[in-house]
Amino acid sequence: MAFKPIAAAALASAAMTSLLAGLGPSLAAPTSIRAHLNADIRSINPGVNRDDNTDAVVLHMVEGLVAYGDDAEVKPLLAEKVALSEDGLSYTFTLRKGVKFHNGAPLTAADVVWSWNRYMDPKTEWRCLSEFDGRGRVKVESVTAPDASTVVFKLDKPSSLFLASIARTDCAMTGIMHKDSVKADGSFDKPIGTGPFSFGEWRRGEYIRLVRNADYASLPGKIDGYTGSKRPLVDEVRFLIVPDSSTAKAALLRGDIDVIPDVANAEVGELRKNPKVEVSLVSNMGLVGLLLQTRDPLLQNQKLRQAIAAALDVNEIVSAVTDGLGKPNNSIVPAMSSYYGPVQKQGYKHDVAAAKKLLQEAGYKGEPIVMLANKRYPQSFDSAVIAQQMLQGAGINVSIEVLEWATQLDRYSKGNYQMQAFPYSARLDPALSFESIAGPKATQPRKVWDDPDSLALLDKSMVVSDKAERQKLFDELHTRFIAQVPMVMLYNGLDAGVYAKRVKGYQSSILSKPRLWEVSVTD
């Protein structure tokens, strides 16, 4: 069989003080980093009973065959190389040499097969089981190990998203573990992975302690998402659970916490002026925008939707709601994506005169339009308020209805709205970003965009693997999206991390999670 290569590539302050004192003198050691979590993790079982905090901790301990880089490209990690068969049905992974588990055992192809079979057992309750057992877009028909360093995954049909799916952080990167991670009765014990840190201790509601993996086999080069160089440069990492953000910030400035991975944008300016800390800011892959219901009697008129887009000064909106930190992006392709190019930079043009002309052509006579918003996500709410003012200034009669998030989410899921300010969580492949908003409203009423020709292009982008061909598809999808305006995309989300001066090498990530490898501390 011929193969073609794939490119590698609360707690009150007093309680907090008591907690930190109770952790012992090791916390003051120069080889310890203390990182903030706003809530406890759910488990240490990769991809099982998880949430975002859980993933952040677990992914310091386990690794997958491939992982996302800082450009949102999927690249080898435990695999040295990946090859795809000509028919697009078989992926062959060649494992890196010299990789060991936390218990000292060498990584072999048999470990990959064992880990996969465990994930695919419904009793494991792996979050991503449905992505690979035939209920999703692809079914993995077999996983075999021709030799100790080679693993072959055979699919039922071609899929350009297979690697992107096994690399997903909510799937725990399909992390490879040693079979001793489970007890004799098959129940889970602890993750024995290949990551830069191993499991140490979990005091529920207080902290999770990870220990340096002295035998970690790091890739060369620079830190790169969840791949690249991942050397553990401290003896231990402690994730401290502090639900109250003000308490956590006070602990950071007092020297009791070293890293807060996520702070509010409104605090960035003040923290940048503080000589005790540094700030790391990066755009992530989330989407923030204004949804327009194309089946609404008013908003089904494309010219009215185009008028709404023309009436909005996106630059001003983004600058205001992100405290000048964010950059506008009218494309569903995130600005950090390697697929974001010249076409994606072409967006809406703010032109009130053009908006008024489009309104006249649409036959709009001041009919009311209600925009839903919530205060759980302040930047999204602020976007709605500013947009309302701009739309009213162009003669569009928009009012805002503020709902609880759960109520707005229910209205969104049922397609029961005219407009709404809405944030989407990050998807790291452009096809998945488009898929989050595009689909048949008849069967999936939450979908925003259901143009049949565009959906056909999207389906094709999920099959073809050639990057140049996929780029053309995403370019055409963007052009159609801007013309049809099912949504006014505003900007991608932001992640701002703050850390003590003694911390060296910490970087926020587009993956919106703390990475404490390649991070050291000084006195």
HELIX and SHEET records of a PDB file:
HELIX    1   1 SER A   13  GLY A   22  1                                  10    
HELIX    2   2 PRO A   25  ALA A   28  5                                   4    
HELIX    3   3 ASP A   52  VAL A   58  1                                   7    
HELIX    4   4 ALA A  109  MET A  120  1                                  12    
HELIX    5   5 PRO A  122  THR A  124  5                                   3    
HELIX    6   6 LEU A  129  GLU A  131  5                                   3    
HELIX    7   7 PHE A  162  ILE A  166  1                                   5    
HELIX    8   8 THR A  169  THR A  174  5                                   6    
HELIX    9   9 LYS A  179  SER A  181  5                                   3    
HELIX   10  10 SER A  245  ARG A  254  1                                  10    
HELIX   11  11 ASN A  265  ARG A  272  1                                   8    
HELIX   12  12 GLN A  302  ALA A  311  1                                  10    
HELIX   13  13 VAL A  314  VAL A  321  1                                   8    
HELIX   14  14 VAL A  352  ALA A  362  1                                  11    
HELIX   15  15 PRO A  378  GLY A  393  1                                  16    
HELIX   16  16 TRP A  405  LYS A  414  1                                  10    
HELIX   17  17 PRO A  430  ILE A  437  1                                   8    
HELIX   18  18 PRO A  452  SER A  461  1                                  10    
HELIX   19  19 LYS A  467  GLN A  484  1                                  18    
SHEET    1   A 5 PHE A   3  PRO A   5  0                                        
SHEET    2   A 5 ALA A  79  SER A  85 -1                                        
SHEET    3   A 5 SER A  90  LEU A  95 -1                                        
SHEET    4   A 5 THR A 150  LEU A 155 -1                                        
SHEET    5   A 5 VAL A 140  ASP A 147 -1                                        
SHEET    1   B 4 SER A  32  LEU A  37  0                                        
SHEET    2   B 4 GLU A 236  ILE A 241  1                                        
SHEET    3   B 4 TYR A 207  ARG A 212 -1                                        
SHEET    4   B 4 PHE A 197  ARG A 203 -1                                        
SHEET    1   C 2 VAL A  66  TYR A  68  0                                        
SHEET    2   C 2 VAL A  74  PRO A  76 -1                                        
SHEET    1   D 2 ILE A 223  ASP A 224  0                                        
SHEET    2   D 2 THR A 227  GLY A 228 -1                                        
SHEET    1   E 6 VAL A 259  ILE A 260  0                                        
SHEET    2   E 6 MET A 487  ALA A 500 -1                                        
SHEET    3   E 6 VAL A 277  LEU A 292 -1                                        
SHEET    4   E 6 MET A 419  TYR A 424 -1                                        
SHEET    5   E 6 ILE A 369  ALA A 373  1                                        
SHEET    6   E 6 VAL A 398  VAL A 402  1                                        
SHEET    1   F 2 VAL A 503  LYS A 504  0                                        
SHEET    2   F 2 SER A 520  VAL A 521 -1                                        
END                                                                             
